[in-house]
Amino acid sequence: MLSKVLRIVAGIIGVLLITIPLLTSGQSISDQDSETAMIPPCDVEEGIPFVQDDQITCYWGMSEEILSLPSSIDLADVEIVITWEKSGVWIGIAEASEASKCTLQDGYYECDKDSISMVGSSESSSNSFSWSASSGDYRFVAGGEDQQAVQQFTVEWSYSATLAEESQFMFGAIGLVILVCAALGWTRIRKIVGTNR
């Protein structure tokens, strides 16, 4: 009796796993939001008067908020599109741990230029870029024109996710194996593979 119940449960699980790729094929989930990006002001260290040898140090800004992507998205193809309207600036994506190289200010991190390793960046594009995301914790990085005042602008981001073909195949294959095992039963499977356990 127990083995019959287990076979029915396994059969249901197998059918569900097989239908996941069929139901999700061509389907996608999406979301969007906005973030405030900050570019810190340049520091000016005055030099000798009239010689114009002031020392100017400029920075990149990193968001204090973390964009957390769960490990489950690794089963999907996730495309994140980032756009903004302000000219003369760019946006990048860095792992959240990169903030350890920066100094926390009021609502953002101040980072030395070129001190951040980025996973995606728009330095060579204008006002938008897309990033094929994977699981992890990330922060937005902003840079651009060097000014002696804080620059603040709005960044729009959106994502769409579809189940990756490899994941569809994996779910289908696992479901098929479970379904076959449920149909044959454990005793017959042991006979087929030649074990006497």
C-alpha positions as a Markdown table, in Angstrom:
| # | Residue | x | y | z |
|---|---|---|---|---|
| 1 | Met | 0.0 | 0.0 | 0.0 |
| 2 | Leu | 2.8 | 2.4 | 1.0 |
| 3 | Ser | 4.7 | 1.7 | -2.2 |
| 4 | Lys | 1.6 | 2.4 | -4.3 |
| 5 | Val | 1.1 | 5.8 | -2.5 |
| 6 | Leu | 4.8 | 6.6 | -3.1 |
| 7 | Arg | 4.5 | 5.8 | -6.8 |
| 8 | Ile | 1.5 | 8.0 | -7.1 |
| 9 | Val | 3.3 | 10.9 | -5.4 |
| 10 | Ala | 6.4 | 10.4 | -7.6 |
| 11 | Gly | 4.2 | 10.3 | -10.6 |
| 12 | Ile | 2.6 | 13.6 | -9.7 |
| 13 | Ile | 6.0 | 15.2 | -9.1 |
| 14 | Gly | 7.3 | 13.9 | -12.4 |
| 15 | Val | 4.3 | 15.3 | -14.3 |
| 16 | Leu | 4.8 | 18.7 | -12.6 |
| 17 | Leu | 8.4 | 18.8 | -13.5 |
| 18 | Ile | 7.7 | 17.9 | -17.1 |
| 19 | Thr | 5.0 | 20.6 | -17.4 |
| 20 | Ile | 7.1 | 23.4 | -15.9 |
| 21 | Pro | 9.1 | 23.9 | -19.2 |
| 22 | Leu | 5.8 | 23.6 | -21.2 |
| 23 | Leu | 4.0 | 26.2 | -19.1 |
| 24 | Thr | 7.0 | 28.6 | -18.8 |
| 25 | Ser | 8.2 | 28.4 | -22.4 |
| 26 | Gly | 8.0 | 31.9 | -23.9 |
| 27 | Gln | 6.8 | 33.3 | -20.5 |
| 28 | Ser | 8.7 | 35.9 | -18.6 |
| 29 | Ile | 8.4 | 37.8 | -15.4 |
| 30 | Ser | 9.5 | 41.4 | -15.1 |
| 31 | Asp | 9.7 | 44.3 | -12.7 |
| 32 | Gln | 11.1 | 47.9 | -12.6 |
| 33 | Asp | 12.1 | 50.5 | -10.1 |
| 34 | Ser | 14.2 | 53.7 | -9.8 |
| 35 | Glu | 17.3 | 54.5 | -7.7 |
| 36 | Thr | 19.0 | 57.8 | -6.9 |
| 37 | Ala | 22.6 | 57.9 | -8.1 |
| 38 | Met | 25.1 | 60.2 | -6.5 |
| 39 | Ile | 28.5 | 61.4 | -7.8 |
| 40 | Pro | 30.6 | 62.9 | -4.9 |
| 41 | Pro | 32.1 | 66.3 | -5.3 |
| 42 | Cys | 35.8 | 66.7 | -6.1 |
| 43 | Asp | 38.2 | 67.6 | -3.3 |
| 44 | Val | 40.4 | 70.6 | -3.9 |
| 45 | Glu | 43.6 | 71.0 | -2.0 |
| 46 | Glu | 44.9 | 74.5 | -2.5 |
| 47 | Gly | 48.5 | 74.8 | -3.6 |
| 48 | Ile | 50.9 | 77.8 | -3.7 |
| 49 | Pro | 48.9 | 81.0 | -4.6 |
| 50 | Phe | 49.2 | 82.2 | -8.2 |
| 51 | Val | 51.0 | 79.0 | -9.3 |
| 52 | Gln | 47.8 | 77.2 | -9.9 |
| 53 | Asp | 49.0 | 73.9 | -8.6 |
| 54 | Asp | 45.9 | 73.0 | -6.7 |
| 55 | Gln | 45.5 | 69.2 | -6.1 |
| 56 | Ile | 42.1 | 68.1 | -7.3 |
| 57 | Thr | 40.8 | 64.6 | -6.4 |
| 58 | Cys | 37.5 | 63.3 | -7.9 |
| 59 | Tyr | 35.5 | 60.2 | -7.0 |
| 60 | Trp | 32.9 | 57.7 | -8.1 |
| 61 | Gly | 29.7 | 57.3 | -6.1 |
| 62 | Met | 28.3 | 53.9 | -5.0 |
| 63 | Ser | 24.7 | 53.3 | -3.8 |
| 64 | Glu | 24.2 | 52.5 | -0.1 |
| 65 | Glu | 21.2 | 50.2 | -1.0 |
| 66 | Ile | 22.0 | 46.7 | -2.1 |
| 67 | Leu | 20.3 | 44.9 | -5.0 |
| 68 | Ser | 20.0 | 41.3 | -3.9 |
| 69 | Leu | 19.4 | 38.6 | -6.5 |
| 70 | Pro | 18.6 | 35.2 | -5.1 |
| 71 | Ser | 20.3 | 32.0 | -6.3 |
| 72 | Ser | 17.1 | 30.8 | -8.0 |
| 73 | Ile | 17.6 | 33.3 | -10.8 |
| 74 | Asp | 20.6 | 31.3 | -12.0 |
| 75 | Leu | 18.0 | 28.9 | -13.4 |
| 76 | Ala | 16.7 | 31.7 | -15.6 |
| 77 | Asp | 18.0 | 34.1 | -18.2 |
| 78 | Val | 17.8 | 37.5 | -16.5 |
| 79 | Glu | 18.4 | 40.7 | -18.4 |
| 80 | Ile | 18.5 | 44.0 | -16.4 |
| 81 | Val | 18.3 | 47.3 | -18.4 |
| 82 | Ile | 19.5 | 50.5 | -16.7 |
| 83 | Thr | 18.6 | 54.0 | -18.1 |
| 84 | Trp | 19.0 | 57.6 | -17.0 |
| 85 | Glu | 18.5 | 61.0 | -18.6 |
| 86 | Lys | 21.4 | 63.1 | -17.2 |
| 87 | Ser | 24.1 | 63.7 | -19.8 |
| 88 | Gly | 27.8 | 63.4 | -19.1 |
| 89 | Val | 27.5 | 60.6 | -16.5 |
| 90 | Trp | 27.6 | 56.8 | -16.5 |
| 91 | Ile | 26.3 | 54.0 | -14.4 |
| 92 | Gly | 27.9 | 50.6 | -13.5 |
| 93 | Ile | 27.2 | 47.6 | -11.4 |
| 94 | Ala | 29.6 | 46.2 | -8.8 |
| 95 | Glu | 29.5 | 43.5 | -6.2 |
| 96 | Ala | 28.2 | 44.9 | -2.9 |
| 97 | Ser | 31.5 | 43.8 | -1.2 |
| 98 | Glu | 33.4 | 46.4 | -3.3 |
| 99 | Ala | 32.0 | 49.0 | -0.8 |
| 100 | Ser | 34.8 | 48.0 | 1.5 |
| 101 | Lys | 37.1 | 50.0 | -0.7 |
| 102 | Cys | 35.0 | 53.2 | -0.3 |
| 103 | Thr | 34.0 | 55.7 | 2.4 |
| 104 | Leu | 30.4 | 55.9 | 3.6 |
| 105 | Gln | 29.0 | 59.4 | 3.3 |
| 106 | Asp | 25.5 | 60.6 | 3.8 |
| 107 | Gly | 23.4 | 58.1 | 1.8 |
| 108 | Tyr | 26.1 | 56.9 | -0.6 |
| 109 | Tyr | 29.7 | 55.6 | -0.7 |
| 110 | Glu | 32.6 | 57.8 | -2.0 |
| 111 | Cys | 35.0 | 55.6 | -4.0 |
| 112 | Asp | 38.4 | 56.5 | -5.5 |
| 113 | Lys | 38.3 | 56.5 | -9.3 |
| 114 | Asp | 39.2 | 53.1 | -10.9 |
| 115 | Ser | 39.3 | 51.4 | -7.4 |
| 116 | Ile | 36.1 | 49.4 | -8.1 |
| 117 | Ser | 35.9 | 46.2 | -10.1 |
| 118 | Met | 32.6 | 46.2 | -12.0 |
| 119 | Val | 30.6 | 43.4 | -13.4 |
| 120 | Gly | 28.7 | 45.7 | -15.8 |
| 121 | Ser | 29.3 | 49.2 | -16.9 |
| 122 | Ser | 28.2 | 51.9 | -19.3 |
| 123 | Glu | 31.3 | 54.0 | -19.5 |
| 124 | Ser | 31.4 | 53.5 | -23.3 |
| 125 | Ser | 27.7 | 53.9 | -24.0 |
| 126 | Ser | 25.2 | 56.7 | -23.5 |
| 127 | Asn | 22.3 | 56.8 | -21.1 |
| 128 | Ser | 21.6 | 53.1 | -20.9 |
| 129 | Phe | 23.1 | 49.6 | -20.9 |
| 130 | Ser | 21.9 | 46.1 | -20.3 |
| 131 | Trp | 23.4 | 43.4 | -18.0 |
| 132 | Ser | 22.9 | 39.6 | -18.0 |
| 133 | Ala | 22.5 | 39.1 | -14.2 |
| 134 | Ser | 23.4 | 36.2 | -12.0 |
| 135 | Ser | 22.8 | 35.7 | -8.2 |
| 136 | Gly | 24.5 | 37.9 | -5.7 |
| 137 | Asp | 24.5 | 41.2 | -3.9 |
| 138 | Tyr | 25.2 | 44.3 | -6.0 |
| 139 | Arg | 25.4 | 48.1 | -5.9 |
| 140 | Phe | 25.1 | 50.8 | -8.5 |
| 141 | Val | 28.2 | 52.9 | -9.2 |
| 142 | Ala | 28.0 | 56.3 | -10.8 |
| 143 | Gly | 30.7 | 58.4 | -12.4 |
| 144 | Gly | 31.1 | 61.1 | -15.0 |
| 145 | Glu | 31.9 | 64.8 | -15.1 |
| 146 | Asp | 34.1 | 66.1 | -12.4 |
| 147 | Gln | 32.5 | 68.9 | -10.4 |
| 148 | Gln | 33.0 | 70.5 | -7.0 |
| 149 | Ala | 29.4 | 69.8 | -6.0 |
| 150 | Val | 27.4 | 66.6 | -5.4 |
| 151 | Gln | 25.7 | 65.4 | -8.5 |
| 152 | Gln | 22.4 | 63.6 | -8.0 |
| 153 | Phe | 20.2 | 62.0 | -10.7 |
| 154 | Thr | 17.6 | 59.3 | -11.1 |
| 155 | Val | 18.4 | 55.9 | -12.5 |
| 156 | Glu | 15.6 | 53.7 | -13.9 |
| 157 | Trp | 16.1 | 49.9 | -14.0 |
| 158 | Ser | 13.9 | 47.1 | -15.2 |
| 159 | Tyr | 14.4 | 43.4 | -15.6 |
| 160 | Ser | 12.8 | 40.5 | -17.4 |
| 161 | Ala | 13.5 | 36.8 | -16.6 |
| 162 | Thr | 12.7 | 33.7 | -18.6 |
| 163 | Leu | 13.5 | 30.1 | -17.7 |
| 164 | Ala | 16.8 | 29.2 | -19.4 |
| 165 | Glu | 16.7 | 26.4 | -22.0 |
| 166 | Glu | 19.2 | 24.4 | -20.0 |
| 167 | Ser | 16.9 | 24.6 | -17.0 |
| 168 | Gln | 13.8 | 23.6 | -19.1 |
| 169 | Phe | 15.7 | 20.6 | -20.3 |
| 170 | Met | 16.9 | 19.7 | -16.8 |
| 171 | Phe | 13.4 | 19.9 | -15.3 |
| 172 | Gly | 11.9 | 17.9 | -18.2 |
| 173 | Ala | 14.6 | 15.2 | -17.9 |
| 174 | Ile | 14.3 | 14.8 | -14.2 |
| 175 | Gly | 10.5 | 14.7 | -14.4 |
| 176 | Leu | 10.7 | 12.0 | -17.1 |
| 177 | Val | 13.0 | 9.9 | -15.0 |
| 178 | Ile | 10.8 | 10.2 | -11.9 |
| 179 | Leu | 7.7 | 9.4 | -14.0 |
| 180 | Val | 9.3 | 6.3 | -15.5 |
| 181 | Cys | 10.4 | 5.2 | -12.0 |
| 182 | Ala | 6.9 | 5.7 | -10.7 |
| 183 | Ala | 5.4 | 3.8 | -13.6 |
| 184 | Leu | 7.7 | 0.8 | -13.2 |
| 185 | Gly | 8.0 | 0.7 | -9.5 |
| 186 | Trp | 11.1 | 0.1 | -7.4 |
| 187 | Thr | 11.0 | -3.7 | -7.6 |
| 188 | Arg | 11.0 | -3.8 | -11.4 |
| 189 | Ile | 13.7 | -1.1 | -11.6 |
| 190 | Arg | 16.0 | -3.2 | -9.4 |
| 191 | Lys | 15.4 | -6.2 | -11.7 |
| 192 | Ile | 16.2 | -4.1 | -14.7 |
| 193 | Val | 19.5 | -2.8 | -13.3 |
| 194 | Gly | 20.3 | -6.3 | -12.0 |
| 195 | Thr | 20.5 | -5.6 | -8.2 |
| 196 | Asn | 19.1 | -7.9 | -5.5 |
| 197 | Arg | 19.0 | -5.4 | -2.7 |
